[in-house]
Amino acid sequence: MQLIDGKKTAAEIRAGLALRFAEAIQKYGDPAGLAVILVGEDPASMIYTSNKEKACREAGIASLMYRYPDGTPQQEIISLIEKLNHDPHVNGILVQLPLPAGYDENAILKCIDVAKDVDGYSAYQIGLLNLGRPELVACTPKGVLALLDQYNIPLEGKNAVVVGRSNVVGKPIAQLLLSRNATVTICHSRTADIADFTRRADILVVAVGKARMITADMVKEGAVVIDVGINRNETGLCGDVDFEHVAPKCSYITPVPGGVGPMTIAMLMANTLTAYLKQHGN
């Protein structure tokens, strides 16, 4: 069994992105910037936004943080997004999710200029992915694919099973695996006998948010297991996979924490660079 080190891989990618940002900024003479909008004081969201600020500093780009208290009128947030859409020094815009209760998430997100949608959540960016012409791909699925590539894990012709069908992880990672000629099955909460599918998987990606739901008897010998889940319990953080008992059966497996998580912010920086270059005609 080989552990897939997302923390190390993400650090290497971010170091390379810092060099590419520096080259691009020198070439075009314009600073790069990422705008992050945080509404409320959700502890996890505050940690995530702090990590994004740190990543921007490392990349040598501006981190523009906009913090609003819970209860701020929705139109005020939309007005800010519209202003950022027209700011040439803002290359990427993201709204930290989840939003507090009472906000229309879809109404807010759809206001983001698709060229600055570095989270890859817009119908436009999802449509490009489904058409096989991806530009700004959702960061976590993009990070999963980058990890598989980093470890030279072959995908073509492999039986890949994705557990979870969310619009931000399950469906995009299925599309990415399809684009690499894997044969893909998506399982979800209504799938009868999920284990019957997971036991056939050469590549198993789990993103359901249910602690340790994938047990050793659900995984075949030699499988590659990518655990996207992050769950908090009495002992700290754990994934959707029962790591202790599943790992001995795997050829490769991601830990939680330290697996997919660090890759998400690395891919956010990669998407911001893509947006910057495209906005400068490259």
C-alpha positions as CSV (number, residue, x, y, z in Angstrom):
1,M,0.0,0.0,0.0
2,Q,1.3,3.5,-0.9
3,L,-0.1,6.6,0.8
4,I,-1.0,9.4,-1.6
5,D,0.4,12.5,0.0
6,G,-1.8,15.4,-1.0
7,K,-0.1,17.8,1.3
8,K,3.3,17.3,-0.4
9,T,1.8,17.3,-3.9
10,A,-0.2,20.5,-3.2
11,A,2.9,22.3,-1.9
12,E,4.8,21.4,-5.0
13,I,2.0,22.6,-7.3
14,R,1.6,25.8,-5.4
15,A,5.4,26.5,-5.6
16,G,5.2,26.0,-9.4
17,L,2.1,28.3,-9.6
18,A,3.9,31.0,-7.8
19,L,6.6,31.0,-10.5
20,R,4.0,31.0,-13.3
21,F,2.1,33.9,-11.7
22,A,5.3,35.9,-11.4
23,E,6.1,35.3,-15.1
24,A,2.5,36.2,-16.2
25,I,2.4,39.3,-14.1
26,Q,5.7,40.4,-15.5
27,K,4.6,39.7,-19.0
28,Y,1.3,41.5,-18.9
29,G,2.1,44.2,-16.3
30,D,-1.1,43.7,-14.4
31,P,-1.5,42.4,-10.8
32,A,-3.5,39.3,-10.2
33,G,-6.2,39.1,-7.6
34,L,-8.7,36.7,-6.0
35,A,-11.8,38.0,-4.3
36,V,-13.4,35.9,-1.5
37,I,-16.8,36.7,0.0
38,L,-17.6,35.3,3.5
39,V,-21.0,35.8,5.0
40,G,-21.4,34.9,8.7
41,E,-19.0,33.3,11.1
42,D,-19.1,29.6,10.4
43,P,-15.8,28.4,12.1
44,A,-14.9,26.0,9.2
45,S,-15.6,28.6,6.6
46,M,-13.4,31.1,8.5
47,I,-10.5,28.5,8.5
48,Y,-11.0,27.9,4.8
49,T,-10.9,31.5,3.9
50,S,-7.8,32.1,6.0
51,N,-6.1,29.2,4.2
52,K,-7.0,30.8,0.9
53,E,-5.5,34.1,2.0
54,K,-2.3,32.3,2.8
55,A,-2.3,30.6,-0.6
56,C,-2.7,33.9,-2.3
57,R,0.3,35.4,-0.4
58,E,2.4,32.4,-1.4
59,A,1.4,32.8,-5.0
60,G,2.2,36.5,-5.0
61,I,-1.3,37.7,-5.8
62,A,-3.8,40.0,-4.1
63,S,-6.2,38.4,-1.7
64,L,-9.4,40.5,-1.5
65,M,-11.5,39.5,1.5
66,Y,-15.0,40.7,1.9
67,R,-16.6,39.7,5.2
68,Y,-20.3,40.3,5.9
69,P,-22.3,39.6,9.1
70,D,-25.1,37.1,8.9
71,G,-28.3,39.0,8.0
72,T,-26.6,41.3,5.4
73,P,-29.2,41.9,2.7
74,Q,-28.7,39.5,-0.2
75,Q,-28.8,42.4,-2.7
76,E,-25.8,44.0,-1.0
77,I,-23.8,40.8,-1.7
78,I,-25.0,40.7,-5.3
79,S,-24.1,44.3,-5.8
80,L,-20.6,43.6,-4.6
81,I,-20.3,40.7,-7.0
82,E,-21.4,42.9,-9.9
83,K,-18.8,45.4,-9.0
84,L,-16.1,42.8,-8.8
85,N,-17.2,41.4,-12.2
86,H,-16.1,44.7,-13.7
87,D,-12.9,45.1,-11.8
88,P,-9.9,44.3,-14.1
89,H,-7.7,43.5,-11.2
90,V,-10.0,40.8,-9.9
91,N,-9.4,37.6,-11.8
92,G,-11.4,35.2,-9.7
93,I,-14.4,35.5,-7.5
94,L,-15.8,33.0,-5.0
95,V,-18.4,32.9,-2.4
96,Q,-17.5,30.8,0.6
97,L,-20.1,28.0,1.1
98,P,-22.3,27.1,2.8
99,L,-24.1,30.4,3.2
100,P,-26.1,31.0,6.3
101,A,-29.8,30.1,6.3
102,G,-32.0,32.5,4.5
103,Y,-29.8,33.2,1.5
104,D,-30.5,32.0,-2.0
105,E,-27.2,30.3,-2.9
106,N,-28.1,29.8,-6.6
107,A,-29.2,33.4,-7.1
108,I,-26.0,34.7,-5.6
109,L,-23.6,32.3,-7.4
110,K,-25.2,32.9,-10.8
111,C,-24.2,36.5,-10.6
112,I,-20.5,35.7,-10.8
113,D,-19.0,36.3,-14.2
114,V,-18.4,32.9,-15.7
115,A,-14.9,34.0,-16.7
116,K,-14.1,34.6,-13.0
117,D,-15.9,31.5,-11.7
118,V,-12.8,29.9,-10.2
119,D,-14.9,27.5,-8.1
120,G,-16.2,26.1,-11.4
121,Y,-19.8,26.0,-10.1
122,S,-21.6,27.9,-12.9
123,A,-23.8,26.2,-15.5
124,Y,-21.4,27.5,-18.1
125,Q,-18.3,25.9,-16.7
126,I,-20.1,22.7,-15.8
127,G,-21.4,22.6,-19.4
128,L,-17.9,23.0,-20.8
129,L,-16.7,20.1,-18.7
130,N,-19.5,17.9,-19.9
131,L,-18.7,18.9,-23.5
132,G,-15.1,17.8,-23.0
133,R,-13.8,21.4,-23.2
134,P,-13.1,22.3,-19.6
135,E,-11.8,25.7,-18.6
136,L,-12.4,26.3,-14.8
137,V,-13.1,22.9,-13.3
138,A,-14.5,22.5,-9.7
139,C,-11.4,22.5,-7.5
140,T,-11.8,19.3,-5.5
141,P,-12.5,17.1,-8.5
142,K,-9.6,18.7,-10.4
143,G,-7.4,18.0,-7.3
144,V,-8.4,14.4,-7.3
145,L,-7.4,14.0,-11.0
146,A,-4.1,15.8,-10.3
147,L,-3.3,13.4,-7.5
148,L,-4.0,10.4,-9.7
149,D,-1.7,11.9,-12.3
150,Q,1.0,12.8,-9.8
151,Y,1.2,9.1,-8.8
152,N,1.1,7.9,-12.4
153,I,-2.1,5.9,-11.7
154,P,-3.5,4.6,-15.1
155,L,-7.1,5.5,-15.7
156,E,-7.8,4.4,-19.3
157,G,-9.9,1.2,-19.4
158,K,-10.2,1.1,-15.6
159,N,-13.4,0.5,-13.7
160,A,-14.0,3.7,-11.7
161,V,-16.8,4.0,-9.1
162,V,-17.7,7.3,-7.7
163,V,-19.8,7.2,-4.5
164,G,-21.7,10.5,-4.3
165,R,-23.5,12.6,-7.0
166,S,-23.1,16.2,-5.8
167,N,-22.8,18.9,-8.4
168,V,-19.5,20.1,-6.9
169,V,-17.7,16.7,-6.5
170,G,-19.4,13.5,-7.5
171,K,-20.6,14.5,-11.0
172,P,-17.5,16.5,-12.0
173,I,-15.1,13.8,-11.0
174,A,-17.1,11.3,-12.9
175,Q,-16.9,13.5,-16.0
176,L,-13.1,13.9,-15.5
177,L,-12.6,10.2,-15.2
178,L,-14.7,9.6,-18.3
179,S,-12.6,12.1,-20.2
180,R,-9.6,9.9,-19.4
181,N,-11.4,6.8,-20.8
182,A,-12.2,5.2,-17.5
183,T,-15.5,3.3,-17.3
184,V,-17.5,5.1,-14.7
185,T,-20.3,4.2,-12.4
186,I,-21.9,6.7,-10.0
187,C,-23.5,5.4,-6.8
188,H,-25.6,7.3,-4.4
189,S,-28.0,7.1,-1.4
190,R,-30.7,5.3,-3.5
191,T,-28.3,2.8,-5.0
192,A,-29.2,-0.8,-4.0
193,D,-26.3,-2.8,-2.6
194,I,-23.5,-0.2,-3.0
195,A,-21.0,-2.8,-2.0
196,D,-21.8,-4.8,-5.1
197,F,-20.4,-1.9,-7.1
198,T,-17.6,-0.7,-4.9
199,R,-16.1,-4.2,-4.8
200,R,-15.6,-4.1,-8.6
201,A,-13.8,-0.7,-8.6
202,D,-10.2,-0.4,-9.7
203,I,-10.5,3.3,-8.8
204,L,-12.9,4.1,-5.9
205,V,-13.7,7.8,-5.2
206,V,-15.9,8.4,-2.1
207,A,-17.5,11.8,-1.5
208,V,-20.7,11.4,0.6
209,G,-19.9,13.0,4.0
210,K,-20.6,9.9,6.1
211,A,-17.9,8.9,8.4
212,R,-16.2,5.5,7.6
213,M,-19.1,4.2,5.5
214,I,-16.7,2.4,3.2
215,T,-15.5,-0.7,5.0
216,A,-12.8,-3.3,4.1
217,D,-15.4,-5.8,2.8
218,M,-16.5,-3.2,0.2
219,V,-13.1,-2.8,-1.4
220,K,-11.3,-5.2,-3.7
221,E,-7.6,-6.1,-3.3
222,G,-5.3,-3.7,-5.1
223,A,-7.9,-0.9,-5.5
224,V,-7.0,2.8,-5.6
225,V,-9.1,4.6,-3.0
226,I,-9.6,8.4,-3.0
227,D,-11.4,9.6,0.1
228,V,-12.9,13.1,-0.4
229,G,-14.9,13.1,2.8
230,I,-14.1,15.2,5.9
231,N,-16.0,14.3,9.0
232,R,-15.4,15.5,12.6
233,N,-15.8,13.1,15.4
234,E,-14.8,12.7,19.0
235,T,-11.1,11.9,18.0
236,G,-10.7,14.6,15.4
237,L,-11.1,14.3,11.6
238,C,-11.9,11.2,9.6
239,G,-12.9,10.4,6.1
240,D,-15.7,8.5,4.4
241,V,-13.5,5.5,4.3
242,D,-12.6,3.3,7.3
243,F,-8.9,4.0,6.6
244,E,-7.4,1.7,9.2
245,H,-9.0,-1.5,7.8
246,V,-9.3,-0.5,4.1
247,A,-5.7,0.7,3.6
248,P,-4.0,-2.8,3.8
249,K,-6.1,-3.9,0.8
250,C,-5.2,-0.9,-1.4
251,S,-2.5,-0.3,-3.9
252,Y,-2.9,3.5,-3.2
253,I,-5.1,5.4,-0.8
254,T,-5.5,9.0,0.4
255,P,-5.5,9.8,4.1
256,V,-7.8,12.2,5.9
257,P,-6.6,14.8,6.7
258,G,-3.6,15.4,4.3
259,G,-5.1,13.8,1.2
260,V,-7.5,15.5,-1.1
261,G,-8.1,18.5,1.1
262,P,-4.8,20.4,0.5
263,M,-5.3,19.9,-3.3
264,T,-8.5,21.9,-3.3
265,I,-6.8,25.2,-2.5
266,A,-3.9,24.4,-4.9
267,M,-6.4,23.9,-7.7
268,L,-8.1,27.2,-6.7
269,M,-4.8,28.9,-7.4
270,A,-4.5,27.0,-10.6
271,N,-7.9,28.1,-11.7
272,T,-7.1,31.7,-10.8
273,L,-4.0,31.6,-13.0
274,T,-6.1,30.1,-15.8
275,A,-8.6,32.9,-15.4
276,Y,-5.9,35.5,-15.4
277,L,-4.3,34.2,-18.6
278,K,-7.6,33.9,-20.4
279,Q,-8.6,37.4,-19.4
280,H,-5.3,38.6,-21.0
281,G,-6.1,36.8,-24.2
282,N,-3.9,33.7,-23.6
